[in-house]
Amino acid sequence: MFNAITHSSVYVLDQDQAVDFYVGKLGLEITADVDLGFMRWLTVSVPGHPEREILLEKPGPPAMSEQTAAQVRELVTKGAMGLGFILRTDDCRRTYEELRARGVEFTQEPTEQPYGIDCGLRDPFGNHIRIGQPAAQPSEITDEVRERWLAETPADR
């Protein structure tokens, strides 16, 4: 029936600032930047992989009313929209250091997980992003790991 996921979206509050972050700091590339008149269609992708685009969407018309857009902006800023996406890397610790040198602020340092090594960050708007290095062989998720994950869950969301 389906053969690919081509687009997903992340709400951003300012698309120019989103370009500065997603392209300038994370190193993604613009795949589309089109003024449709009623909205700006702005997508980015991992360099060399334009088949999977992330729409950097500004909340508002025509997709939603201004009242709903205000609520969405509040949720984005609060960090309550859930995980935006996960970027895959071959060396999570090196990627973490390179991005920190570019001014990216992380919410979690690279951490050994049963599924590999990953770290977390938030974009300038509040969206959660993870960077992961898959394990060659995933290990069992123990009760200790589950307890650690629960302890890391912010209480203010």
Secondary structure, 3 states (H helix, E strand, C coil): CCCCCCEEEEECCCHHHHHHHHHHHCCCEEEEEEECCCCEEEEEECCCCCCCEEEEECCCCCCCCHHHHHHHHHHHHHCCCCEEEEEECCCHHHHHHHHHHCCCCEEEEEEEECCEEEEEEECCCCCEEEEEEECCCCCCCCHHHHHHHHHCCCCCC
